[in-house]
Amino acid sequence: MKKLRIILLFLVPCFFCYQFSPVVFSQSNDLGIYSKEILILQSYQRDYNHTRVLEEGIEAVFADSEEKVRIRYEFLDAKNNLDADAFQTLATSMTQKYQDVSLDGIIICDDDALQFYNRFGQTIWPNTIHVVSTGINSLRPYSEGIPGMVIIEERPDVEKNIALALQQNQNKDISTLHFIYDQTTTSNEIRSDIIAMLADKYPRFESQHYYDKTPDELKAIIDSSGADDLFFYVLYSRDRNNITYHYDEVPRYILSNAKNPVYALWDFYLGTGVVGGYVASSYKYGESAANTLLDLWAGKPVSPLTYEDGSHYQYIFDYDVLTAYQLSDVPEGSTIINQPISYFEKNKDLIILFAMITAVLMLIIGLLLYAIRKKNTLNQKTIEIAELNQEIVDTQKALISKLGAVIETRSFETANHVKRVARVSSFLAKEYGLSDREVAILAAVSPMHDVGKIGIGENILHKPGRLSEQEFEIMKYHTSIGYEILKNPEREMLRYASLIALEHHEKWGGGGYPHGKSGKDIHIFSRITAIADVYDALRSIRVYKDAWTQKDALAYLVEEKGMFFEPKLVDIFVANINQIETIRNAAYQDELNDFSQIYQYLKEQMEE
């Protein structure tokens, strides 16, 4: 038994050391987070648009699949360095890097990466079974296929582009077709195909092939071209001096003053000054590669050679360039970039919103008119009908005034009270020194200070006499009810509205409700709303009292200075009483005008 314990003590640590060793980690796809691990071997760096878009197509397919795929990336930078010694150095580095990594698949992008894999792949990744190569410009060298690999051909349809260009420029006497390339692997393959195709399909046209020109030389050729010339920008990333350019750098430069439209074969040149055309989509080639790898994992039969069938191509044009060269005859179903957005498309959501609002308002108006006409059959007297429909009119006003009018519909004797409180509060906030933004917020939220009264019974709200102690305790709850209705910490307006609803009965000297706060512990918005609310309430007729005079109301504010109200606010109020009364009277006049207009409208309707 003792020997068994010694053996276990020895074996258990060994087991854990093995399980958590770097070798096991590298072969376990991150502890089971991923079900597959692949490598994307790119010919070029990510600053080449074609490279990025290929990756996006691959990643999108795996993101939508059931497989959880971890992706590694390697970049050969073949646009900048095709030196064999550089490839050998990379191969040596990768052999060391991947010696303990088990890959479930490799996606090879473009010809240079395929050549690199053919030379070094079996040494670097000897155990990888599934390999897909996409974006290969010619399958001629691989007509027998490559064991263990699926190759997806990328062959631009130059013939279709020439036919399109001739159709769009049929009003010109085109005699010469010009093709712009460089001397990269892809360009050399395409150039030989184009030369053979031209001899077979377009022998009547002269052709010029520029594959050893600098950007300055190409610009001079394009700028000096005539109306009988037609240009095709094939591929260009390196000049004869081995200077490498960003993918959009050369076309933007050489096409800045082009007299003739220039067509492209790849979608990533759109937006650089080319017209567009029947272009290849790097994204679609990435999708094809990823879908092929998923089929291989699923055990589906896959042809080792996938010839171009046009599924990776589409008609895409630049609206600005089409317009500049007055080109039309765009094939049906084409994609147009940079096309101006119509007013409706630009404002679609807003238009739909207003249409819905208008429809609702029309429905409300229709219901109102129906109700008026129905009541008219019961009573022909205009005044009686107006009185019968006052509640309906008030309802319409409530819909327009939204939340602030909720209080008015429950407190008929305080109509327009919240509007007057809002205007006076806004004035006091400016005089107090608050910012324009704070003044605007206060004006918007102060009408909601008494929204909690919707939770107080009518017997208390409209009691004509003084409230009993028990009734007053119930009335106090309107502050907490309002806070609960409005509170929303994620919305600034509601946050301040709920604060005012909660605190507008707190007192500067303490002793208010619901929490007995004092001084600057009470938010300035609440302090301002409180004095505006109290003054307007004193100056207004209520079911339980007559309106106070201006003198008596001001005397009360002064009496409560430092106790109920902040002294500074009382001083501002007293100093500006004439302006405040003017503001209140304007609100009264607005209310009278509103009612007068509605009354006149109803009267006219009844007289028809």
JOUR-V633550 format. One record per helix or strand. SS is the DSSP state (hx for helix, st for strand). FROM is the first residue (numbers start at 1). TO is the last residue. If there is no record, write none. Layout:
ss:SS from:FROM to:TO
ss:SS from:FROM to:TO
This chain:
ss:hx from:2 to:19
ss:hx from:22 to:27
ss:st from:36 to:42
ss:hx from:49 to:64
ss:st from:69 to:75
ss:hx from:84 to:97
ss:st from:105 to:109
ss:hx from:111 to:124
ss:st from:131 to:136
ss:hx from:140 to:142
ss:st from:149 to:153
ss:hx from:158 to:168
ss:st from:176 to:180
ss:hx from:185 to:201
ss:st from:206 to:210
ss:hx from:215 to:223
ss:st from:229 to:233
ss:st from:238 to:238
ss:st from:244 to:244
ss:hx from:249 to:254
ss:st from:262 to:264
ss:st from:266 to:266
ss:hx from:267 to:269
ss:st from:276 to:280
ss:hx from:282 to:297
ss:st from:305 to:306
ss:st from:313 to:318
ss:hx from:319 to:324
ss:st from:335 to:337
ss:hx from:343 to:346
ss:hx from:348 to:378
ss:hx from:382 to:388
ss:hx from:390 to:401
ss:hx from:404 to:410
ss:hx from:412 to:414
ss:hx from:417 to:432
ss:hx from:436 to:448
ss:hx from:451 to:455
ss:hx from:458 to:461
ss:hx from:469 to:486
ss:hx from:492 to:503
ss:hx from:519 to:521
ss:hx from:524 to:538
ss:st from:542 to:542
ss:st from:545 to:545
ss:hx from:550 to:559
ss:st from:561 to:561
ss:st from:565 to:565
ss:hx from:567 to:575
ss:hx from:577 to:607
